[in-house]
């Protein structure tokens, strides 16, 4: 086959033409023959069995029958009309119903001629009906190549309206296979096919679109999933290797006075083994002559800041400056306070730069930064402004990096002749499966134990009917001198409703906890920033005992004295959000509590989320459950949702295949980094094609 054949524009496939091509492009992103070939069915129907009307069961399975249409009528309904046909076989009758496309159906249906019909049945008022059945004349059905398993392709309303039904897509697929004569080049090595008992590629493609039986289908799916994940891993690992070879970093050979003095005399507590391990990994990177590109994952409260400070001191010891960039002012402020306290007696200079730092205060910061008198700069996006110039930036730390775009991160790189070392921190635990794919080109460090003296937070689920008991418990905690958060959901679409919930809740709390005995802060999205800051400040200083808020407090408020987190309508929050909110308490030495309040009506998914929260405090376990519930696209938020645009594999369900694929990609690159051996030519060629026509996953760092 001519290698460019699969890159032919889809309009040139017989049966497509310019109009259909435009629809296929806009709805499914199918632009060339290869895109159609890789448009895989998302389920299959076993068309080997025929039912009689009197054998139908009241379930939602799809069934296939043979019979005739004996009568057709239009029925008026509240909105518009429906078309109803009476369908009979030799055991009984049922109705076929259409709500759309009635004119076309009416003109094309033949009465008293045998049809094969297929679809889901409904049971209503003592008889069966089938809405919008798939139909073909029995004569046509018998002529067509008998296919036991029928593929069903993902569809949209626009596709159906343009006549691109499941059957039409199937026809185009047949056309493509007949034009290509099933000649699809192999992309994996003989060795790999033999070791993993994989089906050849051409056979796998044939079996995925036209499966003869379940067994062949399963083999084809395995082969194509492995291939997809293998090439993604190949790219990520290659990228990481190239990065290390090409992008030189400043070698930090010194472990000098600042680092040693801080470690021996200024550590507020002993480091955990996990922290020690991570610092070792960072030190090895910084001394290696290659630019560090590391992701540091640690649950809320696991002590990432100390690790960041020690990495910065290594930069300072080697004559460089460091910076830390956070996504919000609250978080940047908090980092600045934390770092300043830790480095108070060390002679290290540290400044804060955010949007609200006044112009007059910025000038000395800019000057001192450029002259090198300022060692550490903490801030928000403000660090990216062109005016901010370092004398020699050696280490850039980015907190909660999924909130920054790629372009923003690359700006930090260009603040120097040579790019600084990069340490990315996140408190959103990313399951290993996702980390392997999302951050396969970064090295990953994990802090997986809490600092000593931290008690794990007790989490309980309570129904609204137990509210009085919950209030009594809050009163007892406040009497012990503790503080309490009460958080309400805020979801953009129903802002007015949520605001009402928040205000109702606030009023009921004010009734239960009257002044002057109790003081209450309230924070929500409709307040002016300075009012929010004022209320937050009162709570932080302990002037108010209860903080009623929407989720603005999700990231970065640190009040060690707050020991109770009450989450209202907890069923409306995602798992990772619940976990982040819970992490706002448990920051002091006292026992802390998280109370999840809900009504009695809960979906199964909500029940799973609440049970998971009550069962475990482990962010990584929670992230795994979250991944299973929500799917990978959502976990990283909207701007990353394109990442998981996989054609056939599923990062969660195919976790084992992913691990196998990564193992084989690592093995291959260790043995033959440039894929030069004769046995690896298939892989080399396929990889080059992927990179040429569609850079597999060129994102992240």
SULNOR-V98506 format. One line per field, one symbol per residue. phi: phi as a letter, one per 40 degrees, with the letter a starting at -180 (. if undefined). burial: 1 if it has 24 or more other C-alpha atoms within 12 Angstrom, else 0. A space follows every 50 residues. Layout:
phi=???
burial=???
//
This chain:
phi=.cdcdcccdcdccdgbgcccdccccccbgcbbdcccdccccbabbcccbb bbdcccbcbbccbbbbabcbababbcadbgbbbbbcbbbcbibabbbbbb gcdccdcbcbcfbcbbbaicbbbafgacbbcfccbacdccdcccccbcbc cbcdbbccccccgccdcccdccccccccccfgcbccbbcddcccccfccd cccccccccbccadccccccccdccddccccccdccccccccdcccccbc ccccbcdcccccccbbccacccccccccccccccccccgbccabbbbacd gcgccdccccccccccdcgbcbbbbbcbcdccdcdcccccccbdbbgcca bbbbdcccdcccdccdcccccgcccbbbabddccccccbccacbabbbcf cccbccccccccdccacbcccbbbbabccbdddcdcbcbccbcbbbcbac dcgcccccbbbbcdccdcccccccdcccccgcbbbbbbcabddbdccccc dccdccccccccbccccbbbcbbaccccdccddccddccdcgcbcbbcac cdcdbgcbbdccbbbbbcfccccccccdcccdccbgcbcccbbbbccacc cbcccccdcccccccabcdccccccdcccbgcdcdcgccbccdccccacb dccbdcccccccdcccdccccadbfccdcbcdcccccccccccaddacag f
burial=00000110111010010001101110010111111111111001111000 11100100000111111110010000000001111111100011111110 01001000100001111111110000011111111110000000001011 11111000100001010111111101100101011111100110000111 11111111111110011011111111111111111111111011001011 11001001100110001000110111011011111110111111111111 11111111111111111111111111111111111101110110010111 11110000000100110111011111111111110001111111111111 11110001101110110011111111111111111111111111111111 10010111111110001001100110110001111111110000000110 11001100110000000111111110000001101100110101111111 11111111111111111111111111111111111111011111111100 00000110111111001111111111111111101100010011111111 11011011111101110110000010000101111110000000011011 1
//
